[in-house]
Amino acid sequence: MGGANLCLDVLRGNDETIGFEDILNDPLQNELMGKLHLMTHKVKKKKKKKKKKKKKKKKKKKKKKTLWCFGLPCF
């Protein structure tokens, strides 16, 4: 980070100036914007997969809860 060395800025006399690096950091380290439409579809698909997994777990739990005694379900 270019503006993080306060002592050096004071010695050089740059402590009272505000530059591009102080606000937005280095322009070479910017984020690249992806395709927003495709990114939202990926998020929706992940949420659907999580819901399906939760439903499967619930179904498995229901099967495990039923107990059988002499061929009849016990309560």
PyMOL Python script that loads the backbone (N, CA, C, O; Angstrom):
from pymol import cmd

cmd.read_pdbstr("""\
ATOM      1  N   MET A   1       0.842  -1.163   0.000  1.00  0.00           N
ATOM      2  CA  MET A   1       0.000   0.000   0.000  1.00  0.00           C
ATOM      3  C   MET A   1       0.891   1.229   0.000  1.00  0.00           C
ATOM      4  O   MET A   1       1.751   1.368   0.870  1.00  0.00           O
ATOM      5  N   GLY A   2       0.703   2.105  -0.942  1.00  0.00           N
ATOM      6  CA  GLY A   2       1.588   3.239  -1.107  1.00  0.00           C
ATOM      7  C   GLY A   2       1.468   4.298  -0.030  1.00  0.00           C
ATOM      8  O   GLY A   2       2.484   4.883   0.347  1.00  0.00           O
ATOM      9  N   GLY A   3       0.277   4.576   0.487  1.00  0.00           N
ATOM     10  CA  GLY A   3       0.087   5.651   1.451  1.00  0.00           C
ATOM     11  C   GLY A   3       0.151   5.206   2.892  1.00  0.00           C
ATOM     12  O   GLY A   3      -0.272   5.958   3.769  1.00  0.00           O
ATOM     13  N   ALA A   4       0.656   4.027   3.181  1.00  0.00           N
ATOM     14  CA  ALA A   4       0.629   3.495   4.535  1.00  0.00           C
ATOM     15  C   ALA A   4       1.836   3.916   5.371  1.00  0.00           C
ATOM     16  O   ALA A   4       1.782   3.787   6.594  1.00  0.00           O
ATOM     17  N   ASN A   5       2.896   4.399   4.788  1.00  0.00           N
ATOM     18  CA  ASN A   5       4.104   4.746   5.533  1.00  0.00           C
ATOM     19  C   ASN A   5       4.033   6.210   5.961  1.00  0.00           C
ATOM     20  O   ASN A   5       4.473   7.097   5.230  1.00  0.00           O
ATOM     21  N   LEU A   6       3.480   6.459   7.144  1.00  0.00           N
ATOM     22  CA  LEU A   6       3.241   7.817   7.635  1.00  0.00           C
ATOM     23  C   LEU A   6       4.540   8.561   7.914  1.00  0.00           C
ATOM     24  O   LEU A   6       4.659   9.738   7.572  1.00  0.00           O
ATOM     25  N   CYS A   7       5.506   7.902   8.523  1.00  0.00           N
ATOM     26  CA  CYS A   7       6.779   8.565   8.861  1.00  0.00           C
ATOM     27  C   CYS A   7       7.497   9.074   7.612  1.00  0.00           C
ATOM     28  O   CYS A   7       8.036  10.181   7.604  1.00  0.00           O
ATOM     29  N   LEU A   8       7.498   8.272   6.579  1.00  0.00           N
ATOM     30  CA  LEU A   8       8.154   8.674   5.337  1.00  0.00           C
ATOM     31  C   LEU A   8       7.446   9.869   4.707  1.00  0.00           C
ATOM     32  O   LEU A   8       8.092  10.773   4.176  1.00  0.00           O
ATOM     33  N   ASP A   9       6.114   9.870   4.769  1.00  0.00           N
ATOM     34  CA  ASP A   9       5.353  11.000   4.232  1.00  0.00           C
ATOM     35  C   ASP A   9       5.645  12.286   5.005  1.00  0.00           C
ATOM     36  O   ASP A   9       5.736  13.356   4.404  1.00  0.00           O
ATOM     37  N   VAL A  10       5.792  12.197   6.321  1.00  0.00           N
ATOM     38  CA  VAL A  10       6.089  13.376   7.141  1.00  0.00           C
ATOM     39  C   VAL A  10       7.468  13.915   6.796  1.00  0.00           C
ATOM     40  O   VAL A  10       7.640  15.127   6.662  1.00  0.00           O
ATOM     41  N   LEU A  11       8.451  13.037   6.651  1.00  0.00           N
ATOM     42  CA  LEU A  11       9.810  13.481   6.318  1.00  0.00           C
ATOM     43  C   LEU A  11       9.874  14.129   4.940  1.00  0.00           C
ATOM     44  O   LEU A  11      10.620  15.088   4.741  1.00  0.00           O
ATOM     45  N   ARG A  12       9.118  13.624   4.010  1.00  0.00           N
ATOM     46  CA  ARG A  12       9.117  14.184   2.648  1.00  0.00           C
ATOM     47  C   ARG A  12       8.200  15.402   2.518  1.00  0.00           C
ATOM     48  O   ARG A  12       8.266  16.128   1.526  1.00  0.00           O
ATOM     49  N   GLY A  13       7.355  15.622   3.509  1.00  0.00           N
ATOM     50  CA  GLY A  13       6.433  16.757   3.440  1.00  0.00           C
ATOM     51  C   GLY A  13       5.149  16.435   2.696  1.00  0.00           C
ATOM     52  O   GLY A  13       4.428  17.343   2.284  1.00  0.00           O
ATOM     53  N   ASN A  14       4.854  15.156   2.518  1.00  0.00           N
ATOM     54  CA  ASN A  14       3.649  14.750   1.791  1.00  0.00           C
ATOM     55  C   ASN A  14       2.488  14.395   2.723  1.00  0.00           C
ATOM     56  O   ASN A  14       1.477  13.852   2.278  1.00  0.00           O
ATOM     57  N   ASP A  15       2.634  14.702   4.015  1.00  0.00           N
ATOM     58  CA  ASP A  15       1.608  14.290   4.971  1.00  0.00           C
ATOM     59  C   ASP A  15       0.319  15.105   4.858  1.00  0.00           C
ATOM     60  O   ASP A  15      -0.724  14.668   5.345  1.00  0.00           O
ATOM     61  N   GLU A  16       0.368  16.275   4.228  1.00  0.00           N
ATOM     62  CA  GLU A  16      -0.823  17.110   4.105  1.00  0.00           C
ATOM     63  C   GLU A  16      -1.469  17.011   2.729  1.00  0.00           C
ATOM     64  O   GLU A  16      -2.469  17.682   2.472  1.00  0.00           O
ATOM     65  N   THR A  17      -0.932  16.207   1.863  1.00  0.00           N
ATOM     66  CA  THR A  17      -1.517  16.062   0.526  1.00  0.00           C
ATOM     67  C   THR A  17      -2.297  14.752   0.442  1.00  0.00           C
ATOM     68  O   THR A  17      -1.917  13.741   1.033  1.00  0.00           O
ATOM     69  N   ILE A  18      -3.379  14.798  -0.297  1.00  0.00           N
ATOM     70  CA  ILE A  18      -4.196  13.604  -0.516  1.00  0.00           C
ATOM     71  C   ILE A  18      -4.113  13.263  -1.995  1.00  0.00           C
ATOM     72  O   ILE A  18      -4.495  14.062  -2.850  1.00  0.00           O
ATOM     73  N   GLY A  19      -3.613  12.081  -2.283  1.00  0.00           N
ATOM     74  CA  GLY A  19      -3.471  11.638  -3.662  1.00  0.00           C
ATOM     75  C   GLY A  19      -4.443  10.525  -4.010  1.00  0.00           C
ATOM     76  O   GLY A  19      -5.247  10.096  -3.182  1.00  0.00           O
ATOM     77  N   PHE A  20      -4.354  10.073  -5.239  1.00  0.00           N
ATOM     78  CA  PHE A  20      -5.219   8.998  -5.733  1.00  0.00           C
ATOM     79  C   PHE A  20      -5.033   7.725  -4.918  1.00  0.00           C
ATOM     80  O   PHE A  20      -6.002   7.019  -4.638  1.00  0.00           O
ATOM     81  N   GLU A  21      -3.792   7.427  -4.535  1.00  0.00           N
ATOM     82  CA  GLU A  21      -3.485   6.205  -3.791  1.00  0.00           C
ATOM     83  C   GLU A  21      -4.115   6.209  -2.401  1.00  0.00           C
ATOM     84  O   GLU A  21      -4.447   5.152  -1.865  1.00  0.00           O
ATOM     85  N   ASP A  22      -4.280   7.401  -1.816  1.00  0.00           N
ATOM     86  CA  ASP A  22      -4.842   7.490  -0.472  1.00  0.00           C
ATOM     87  C   ASP A  22      -6.326   7.133  -0.447  1.00  0.00           C
ATOM     88  O   ASP A  22      -6.825   6.653   0.571  1.00  0.00           O
ATOM     89  N   ILE A  23      -7.023   7.354  -1.527  1.00  0.00           N
ATOM     90  CA  ILE A  23      -8.465   7.100  -1.571  1.00  0.00           C
ATOM     91  C   ILE A  23      -8.777   5.771  -2.241  1.00  0.00           C
ATOM     92  O   ILE A  23      -9.495   4.946  -1.676  1.00  0.00           O
ATOM     93  N   LEU A  24      -8.254   5.558  -3.424  1.00  0.00           N
ATOM     94  CA  LEU A  24      -8.617   4.383  -4.213  1.00  0.00           C
ATOM     95  C   LEU A  24      -7.503   3.352  -4.337  1.00  0.00           C
ATOM     96  O   LEU A  24      -7.651   2.377  -5.073  1.00  0.00           O
ATOM     97  N   ASN A  25      -6.402   3.545  -3.638  1.00  0.00           N
ATOM     98  CA  ASN A  25      -5.271   2.625  -3.667  1.00  0.00           C
ATOM     99  C   ASN A  25      -4.630   2.593  -5.048  1.00  0.00           C
ATOM    100  O   ASN A  25      -4.864   3.494  -5.854  1.00  0.00           O
ATOM    101  N   ASP A  26      -3.849   1.603  -5.329  1.00  0.00           N
ATOM    102  CA  ASP A  26      -3.103   1.499  -6.576  1.00  0.00           C
ATOM    103  C   ASP A  26      -4.042   1.141  -7.726  1.00  0.00           C
ATOM    104  O   ASP A  26      -4.770   0.154  -7.627  1.00  0.00           O
ATOM    105  N   PRO A  27      -4.047   1.917  -8.816  1.00  0.00           N
ATOM    106  CA  PRO A  27      -4.940   1.605  -9.937  1.00  0.00           C
ATOM    107  C   PRO A  27      -4.620   0.282 -10.624  1.00  0.00           C
ATOM    108  O   PRO A  27      -5.473  -0.270 -11.319  1.00  0.00           O
ATOM    109  N   LEU A  28      -3.408  -0.233 -10.443  1.00  0.00           N
ATOM    110  CA  LEU A  28      -3.057  -1.509 -11.062  1.00  0.00           C
ATOM    111  C   LEU A  28      -3.651  -2.691 -10.306  1.00  0.00           C
ATOM    112  O   LEU A  28      -3.706  -3.797 -10.844  1.00  0.00           O
ATOM    113  N   GLN A  29      -4.097  -2.478  -9.066  1.00  0.00           N
ATOM    114  CA  GLN A  29      -4.652  -3.552  -8.248  1.00  0.00           C
ATOM    115  C   GLN A  29      -6.181  -3.503  -8.188  1.00  0.00           C
ATOM    116  O   GLN A  29      -6.776  -3.929  -7.197  1.00  0.00           O
ATOM    117  N   ASN A  30      -6.804  -2.998  -9.220  1.00  0.00           N
ATOM    118  CA  ASN A  30      -8.264  -2.884  -9.205  1.00  0.00           C
ATOM    119  C   ASN A  30      -8.926  -4.237  -9.454  1.00  0.00           C
ATOM    120  O   ASN A  30      -8.302  -5.159  -9.978  1.00  0.00           O
ATOM    121  N   GLU A  31     -10.194  -4.342  -9.073  1.00  0.00           N
ATOM    122  CA  GLU A  31     -10.949  -5.569  -9.295  1.00  0.00           C
ATOM    123  C   GLU A  31     -11.509  -5.571 -10.705  1.00  0.00           C
ATOM    124  O   GLU A  31     -11.868  -4.529 -11.253  1.00  0.00           O
ATOM    125  N   LEU A  32     -11.576  -6.757 -11.278  1.00  0.00           N
ATOM    126  CA  LEU A  32     -12.179  -6.884 -12.591  1.00  0.00           C
ATOM    127  C   LEU A  32     -13.648  -7.243 -12.414  1.00  0.00           C
ATOM    128  O   LEU A  32     -13.993  -8.116 -11.617  1.00  0.00           O
ATOM    129  N   MET A  33     -14.501  -6.568 -13.156  1.00  0.00           N
ATOM    130  CA  MET A  33     -15.933  -6.825 -13.052  1.00  0.00           C
ATOM    131  C   MET A  33     -16.297  -7.978 -13.960  1.00  0.00           C
ATOM    132  O   MET A  33     -15.972  -7.973 -15.147  1.00  0.00           O
ATOM    133  N   GLY A  34     -16.966  -8.960 -13.403  1.00  0.00           N
ATOM    134  CA  GLY A  34     -17.425 -10.103 -14.180  1.00  0.00           C
ATOM    135  C   GLY A  34     -18.782  -9.817 -14.800  1.00  0.00           C
ATOM    136  O   GLY A  34     -19.325  -8.721 -14.662  1.00  0.00           O
ATOM    137  N   LYS A  35     -19.317 -10.809 -15.479  1.00  0.00           N
ATOM    138  CA  LYS A  35     -20.641 -10.669 -16.070  1.00  0.00           C
ATOM    139  C   LYS A  35     -21.673 -10.893 -14.967  1.00  0.00           C
ATOM    140  O   LYS A  35     -21.844 -12.007 -14.472  1.00  0.00           O
ATOM    141  N   LEU A  36     -22.347  -9.826 -14.600  1.00  0.00           N
ATOM    142  CA  LEU A  36     -23.244  -9.844 -13.455  1.00  0.00           C
ATOM    143  C   LEU A  36     -24.389 -10.832 -13.637  1.00  0.00           C
ATOM    144  O   LEU A  36     -24.767 -11.520 -12.690  1.00  0.00           O
ATOM    145  N   HIS A  37     -24.939 -10.910 -14.834  1.00  0.00           N
ATOM    146  CA  HIS A  37     -26.072 -11.800 -15.095  1.00  0.00           C
ATOM    147  C   HIS A  37     -25.692 -13.262 -14.853  1.00  0.00           C
ATOM    148  O   HIS A  37     -26.455 -14.012 -14.244  1.00  0.00           O
ATOM    149  N   LEU A  38     -24.518 -13.661 -15.328  1.00  0.00           N
ATOM    150  CA  LEU A  38     -24.069 -15.039 -15.132  1.00  0.00           C
ATOM    151  C   LEU A  38     -23.729 -15.317 -13.668  1.00  0.00           C
ATOM    152  O   LEU A  38     -23.953 -16.422 -13.174  1.00  0.00           O
ATOM    153  N   MET A  39     -23.196 -14.326 -12.989  1.00  0.00           N
ATOM    154  CA  MET A  39     -22.834 -14.511 -11.590  1.00  0.00           C
ATOM    155  C   MET A  39     -24.077 -14.724 -10.724  1.00  0.00           C
ATOM    156  O   MET A  39     -24.048 -15.538  -9.800  1.00  0.00           O
ATOM    157  N   THR A  40     -25.164 -14.008 -11.007  1.00  0.00           N
ATOM    158  CA  THR A  40     -26.387 -14.188 -10.220  1.00  0.00           C
ATOM    159  C   THR A  40     -26.996 -15.554 -10.468  1.00  0.00           C
ATOM    160  O   THR A  40     -27.551 -16.151  -9.545  1.00  0.00           O
ATOM    161  N   HIS A  41     -26.909 -16.069 -11.694  1.00  0.00           N
ATOM    162  CA  HIS A  41     -27.431 -17.404 -11.979  1.00  0.00           C
ATOM    163  C   HIS A  41     -26.651 -18.469 -11.213  1.00  0.00           C
ATOM    164  O   HIS A  41     -27.238 -19.435 -10.726  1.00  0.00           O
ATOM    165  N   LYS A  42     -25.346 -18.303 -11.104  1.00  0.00           N
ATOM    166  CA  LYS A  42     -24.529 -19.266 -10.367  1.00  0.00           C
ATOM    167  C   LYS A  42     -24.918 -19.278  -8.894  1.00  0.00           C
ATOM    168  O   LYS A  42     -24.963 -20.340  -8.272  1.00  0.00           O
ATOM    169  N   VAL A  43     -25.196 -18.109  -8.336  1.00  0.00           N
ATOM    170  CA  VAL A  43     -25.581 -18.024  -6.927  1.00  0.00           C
ATOM    171  C   VAL A  43     -26.917 -18.719  -6.711  1.00  0.00           C
ATOM    172  O   VAL A  43     -27.087 -19.432  -5.723  1.00  0.00           O
ATOM    173  N   LYS A  44     -27.870 -18.522  -7.620  1.00  0.00           N
ATOM    174  CA  LYS A  44     -29.183 -19.153  -7.494  1.00  0.00           C
ATOM    175  C   LYS A  44     -29.065 -20.670  -7.570  1.00  0.00           C
ATOM    176  O   LYS A  44     -29.743 -21.382  -6.829  1.00  0.00           O
ATOM    177  N   LYS A  45     -28.213 -21.168  -8.458  1.00  0.00           N
ATOM    178  CA  LYS A  45     -28.028 -22.616  -8.587  1.00  0.00           C
ATOM    179  C   LYS A  45     -27.448 -23.201  -7.303  1.00  0.00           C
ATOM    180  O   LYS A  45     -27.855 -24.281  -6.876  1.00  0.00           O
ATOM    181  N   LYS A  46     -26.501 -22.496  -6.687  1.00  0.00           N
ATOM    182  CA  LYS A  46     -25.900 -22.975  -5.445  1.00  0.00           C
ATOM    183  C   LYS A  46     -26.947 -23.037  -4.337  1.00  0.00           C
ATOM    184  O   LYS A  46     -26.957 -23.978  -3.543  1.00  0.00           O
ATOM    185  N   LYS A  47     -27.829 -22.034  -4.280  1.00  0.00           N
ATOM    186  CA  LYS A  47     -28.870 -22.018  -3.254  1.00  0.00           C
ATOM    187  C   LYS A  47     -29.830 -23.183  -3.450  1.00  0.00           C
ATOM    188  O   LYS A  47     -30.260 -23.806  -2.480  1.00  0.00           O
ATOM    189  N   LYS A  48     -30.172 -23.480  -4.712  1.00  0.00           N
ATOM    190  CA  LYS A  48     -31.075 -24.594  -4.988  1.00  0.00           C
ATOM    191  C   LYS A  48     -30.446 -25.918  -4.564  1.00  0.00           C
ATOM    192  O   LYS A  48     -31.125 -26.780  -4.007  1.00  0.00           O
ATOM    193  N   LYS A  49     -29.150 -26.079  -4.827  1.00  0.00           N
ATOM    194  CA  LYS A  49     -28.457 -27.307  -4.435  1.00  0.00           C
ATOM    195  C   LYS A  49     -28.465 -27.468  -2.921  1.00  0.00           C
ATOM    196  O   LYS A  49     -28.644 -28.576  -2.416  1.00  0.00           O
ATOM    197  N   LYS A  50     -28.271 -26.367  -2.192  1.00  0.00           N
ATOM    198  CA  LYS A  50     -28.279 -26.432  -0.734  1.00  0.00           C
ATOM    199  C   LYS A  50     -29.657 -26.831  -0.225  1.00  0.00           C
ATOM    200  O   LYS A  50     -29.767 -27.612   0.720  1.00  0.00           O
ATOM    201  N   LYS A  51     -30.720 -26.296  -0.852  1.00  0.00           N
ATOM    202  CA  LYS A  51     -32.077 -26.638  -0.437  1.00  0.00           C
ATOM    203  C   LYS A  51     -32.354 -28.112  -0.682  1.00  0.00           C
ATOM    204  O   LYS A  51     -32.981 -28.772   0.147  1.00  0.00           O
ATOM    205  N   LYS A  52     -31.890 -28.639  -1.820  1.00  0.00           N
ATOM    206  CA  LYS A  52     -32.094 -30.054  -2.126  1.00  0.00           C
ATOM    207  C   LYS A  52     -31.384 -30.932  -1.101  1.00  0.00           C
ATOM    208  O   LYS A  52     -31.927 -31.949  -0.670  1.00  0.00           O
ATOM    209  N   LYS A  53     -30.179 -30.545  -0.714  1.00  0.00           N
ATOM    210  CA  LYS A  53     -29.432 -31.314   0.277  1.00  0.00           C
ATOM    211  C   LYS A  53     -30.157 -31.307   1.615  1.00  0.00           C
ATOM    212  O   LYS A  53     -30.200 -32.329   2.299  1.00  0.00           O
ATOM    213  N   LYS A  54     -30.728 -30.168   1.996  1.00  0.00           N
ATOM    214  CA  LYS A  54     -31.459 -30.085   3.252  1.00  0.00           C
ATOM    215  C   LYS A  54     -32.690 -30.981   3.219  1.00  0.00           C
ATOM    216  O   LYS A  54     -33.004 -31.643   4.208  1.00  0.00           O
ATOM    217  N   LYS A  55     -33.394 -31.004   2.075  1.00  0.00           N
ATOM    218  CA  LYS A  55     -34.576 -31.850   1.948  1.00  0.00           C
ATOM    219  C   LYS A  55     -34.200 -33.324   2.068  1.00  0.00           C
ATOM    220  O   LYS A  55     -34.910 -34.095   2.713  1.00  0.00           O
ATOM    221  N   LYS A  56     -33.089 -33.717   1.451  1.00  0.00           N
ATOM    222  CA  LYS A  56     -32.634 -35.102   1.533  1.00  0.00           C
ATOM    223  C   LYS A  56     -32.307 -35.474   2.974  1.00  0.00           C
ATOM    224  O   LYS A  56     -32.628 -36.577   3.417  1.00  0.00           O
ATOM    225  N   LYS A  57     -31.675 -34.567   3.703  1.00  0.00           N
ATOM    226  CA  LYS A  57     -31.336 -34.831   5.092  1.00  0.00           C
ATOM    227  C   LYS A  57     -32.602 -34.999   5.927  1.00  0.00           C
ATOM    228  O   LYS A  57     -32.659 -35.866   6.799  1.00  0.00           O
ATOM    229  N   LYS A  58     -33.622 -34.171   5.666  1.00  0.00           N
ATOM    230  CA  LYS A  58     -34.870 -34.272   6.411  1.00  0.00           C
ATOM    231  C   LYS A  58     -35.549 -35.605   6.142  1.00  0.00           C
ATOM    232  O   LYS A  58     -36.074 -36.231   7.063  1.00  0.00           O
ATOM    233  N   LYS A  59     -35.544 -36.046   4.879  1.00  0.00           N
ATOM    234  CA  LYS A  59     -36.150 -37.326   4.531  1.00  0.00           C
ATOM    235  C   LYS A  59     -35.423 -38.471   5.231  1.00  0.00           C
ATOM    236  O   LYS A  59     -36.058 -39.401   5.729  1.00  0.00           O
ATOM    237  N   LYS A  60     -34.117 -38.407   5.268  1.00  0.00           N
ATOM    238  CA  LYS A  60     -33.334 -39.448   5.933  1.00  0.00           C
ATOM    239  C   LYS A  60     -33.644 -39.476   7.421  1.00  0.00           C
ATOM    240  O   LYS A  60     -33.722 -40.552   8.014  1.00  0.00           O
ATOM    241  N   LYS A  61     -33.820 -38.323   8.028  1.00  0.00           N
ATOM    242  CA  LYS A  61     -34.127 -38.260   9.447  1.00  0.00           C
ATOM    243  C   LYS A  61     -35.483 -38.891   9.735  1.00  0.00           C
ATOM    244  O   LYS A  61     -35.638 -39.583  10.742  1.00  0.00           O
ATOM    245  N   LYS A  62     -36.465 -38.664   8.870  1.00  0.00           N
ATOM    246  CA  LYS A  62     -37.785 -39.242   9.066  1.00  0.00           C
ATOM    247  C   LYS A  62     -37.721 -40.764   9.028  1.00  0.00           C
ATOM    248  O   LYS A  62     -38.385 -41.432   9.820  1.00  0.00           O
ATOM    249  N   LYS A  63     -36.938 -41.309   8.126  1.00  0.00           N
ATOM    250  CA  LYS A  63     -36.809 -42.761   8.015  1.00  0.00           C
ATOM    251  C   LYS A  63     -36.146 -43.346   9.256  1.00  0.00           C
ATOM    252  O   LYS A  63     -36.504 -44.446   9.678  1.00  0.00           O
ATOM    253  N   LYS A  64     -35.210 -42.654   9.833  1.00  0.00           N
ATOM    254  CA  LYS A  64     -34.494 -43.155  10.996  1.00  0.00           C
ATOM    255  C   LYS A  64     -35.358 -43.103  12.258  1.00  0.00           C
ATOM    256  O   LYS A  64     -35.117 -43.873  13.187  1.00  0.00           O
ATOM    257  N   LYS A  65     -36.350 -42.224  12.317  1.00  0.00           N
ATOM    258  CA  LYS A  65     -37.156 -42.057  13.518  1.00  0.00           C
ATOM    259  C   LYS A  65     -38.159 -43.193  13.717  1.00  0.00           C
ATOM    260  O   LYS A  65     -38.529 -43.479  14.856  1.00  0.00           O
ATOM    261  N   THR A  66     -38.602 -43.841  12.659  1.00  0.00           N
ATOM    262  CA  THR A  66     -39.590 -44.905  12.816  1.00  0.00           C
ATOM    263  C   THR A  66     -38.918 -46.159  13.361  1.00  0.00           C
ATOM    264  O   THR A  66     -37.938 -46.649  12.800  1.00  0.00           O
ATOM    265  N   LEU A  67     -39.448 -46.657  14.437  1.00  0.00           N
ATOM    266  CA  LEU A  67     -38.936 -47.879  15.058  1.00  0.00           C
ATOM    267  C   LEU A  67     -39.917 -49.017  14.797  1.00  0.00           C
ATOM    268  O   LEU A  67     -41.130 -48.810  14.789  1.00  0.00           O
ATOM    269  N   TRP A  68     -39.396 -50.193  14.590  1.00  0.00           N
ATOM    270  CA  TRP A  68     -40.243 -51.352  14.300  1.00  0.00           C
ATOM    271  C   TRP A  68     -40.113 -52.381  15.418  1.00  0.00           C
ATOM    272  O   TRP A  68     -39.005 -52.768  15.792  1.00  0.00           O
ATOM    273  N   CYS A  69     -41.243 -52.816  15.943  1.00  0.00           N
ATOM    274  CA  CYS A  69     -41.267 -53.849  16.978  1.00  0.00           C
ATOM    275  C   CYS A  69     -42.160 -54.993  16.506  1.00  0.00           C
ATOM    276  O   CYS A  69     -43.364 -54.806  16.328  1.00  0.00           O
ATOM    277  N   PHE A  70     -41.597 -56.140  16.307  1.00  0.00           N
ATOM    278  CA  PHE A  70     -42.323 -57.338  15.864  1.00  0.00           C
ATOM    279  C   PHE A  70     -43.097 -57.099  14.569  1.00  0.00           C
ATOM    280  O   PHE A  70     -44.210 -57.599  14.411  1.00  0.00           O
ATOM    281  N   GLY A  71     -42.520 -56.344  13.652  1.00  0.00           N
ATOM    282  CA  GLY A  71     -43.158 -56.104  12.358  1.00  0.00           C
ATOM    283  C   GLY A  71     -44.144 -54.956  12.354  1.00  0.00           C
ATOM    284  O   GLY A  71     -44.716 -54.656  11.306  1.00  0.00           O
ATOM    285  N   LEU A  72     -44.368 -54.301  13.482  1.00  0.00           N
ATOM    286  CA  LEU A  72     -45.281 -53.161  13.571  1.00  0.00           C
ATOM    287  C   LEU A  72     -44.502 -51.923  14.016  1.00  0.00           C
ATOM    288  O   LEU A  72     -43.548 -52.029  14.787  1.00  0.00           O
ATOM    289  N   PRO A  73     -44.914 -50.742  13.524  1.00  0.00           N
ATOM    290  CA  PRO A  73     -44.209 -49.526  13.960  1.00  0.00           C
ATOM    291  C   PRO A  73     -44.502 -49.217  15.422  1.00  0.00           C
ATOM    292  O   PRO A  73     -45.653 -49.275  15.854  1.00  0.00           O
ATOM    293  N   CYS A  74     -43.474 -48.893  16.175  1.00  0.00           N
ATOM    294  CA  CYS A  74     -43.619 -48.547  17.592  1.00  0.00           C
ATOM    295  C   CYS A  74     -43.651 -47.031  17.733  1.00  0.00           C
ATOM    296  O   CYS A  74     -42.976 -46.314  16.996  1.00  0.00           O
ATOM    297  N   PHE A  75     -44.434 -46.559  18.675  1.00  0.00           N
ATOM    298  CA  PHE A  75     -44.539 -45.110  18.873  1.00  0.00           C
ATOM    299  C   PHE A  75     -43.843 -44.663  20.116  1.00  0.00           C
ATOM    300  O   PHE A  75     -43.839 -43.472  20.427  1.00  0.00           O
TER     301      PHE A  75
END
""", "prot")
cmd.dss("prot")
cmd.show_as("cartoon", "prot")
cmd.util.cbc("prot")
cmd.orient("prot")
